[in-house]
Amino acid sequence: MAGSRIKVQGSATEIIVAANAAGPREPAERLVAFAAPELRDGYHEQLESGVSLEDGSISLILERDEKL
């Protein structure tokens, strides 16, 4: 996440993803990768506070679901 900063906050009714200008690139690239035909239903990636998200963020899980 060189230079990118993302913070995810949430409540029962909304999720806020706040980021600097470079922040949205990494999750956007991960979402585009979800279209790859070799990925199976249920494939997921978890972005976690202090790892790929700013400290104090709630976890963000990106999951492939072919039933949608």
Secondary structure, 3 states (H helix, E strand, C coil): CCCCCEEEEECCCCEEEEECCCCCHHHHHHHHHCCCCCCCCCCEEEECECCCECCCCCCEEEECCCCC
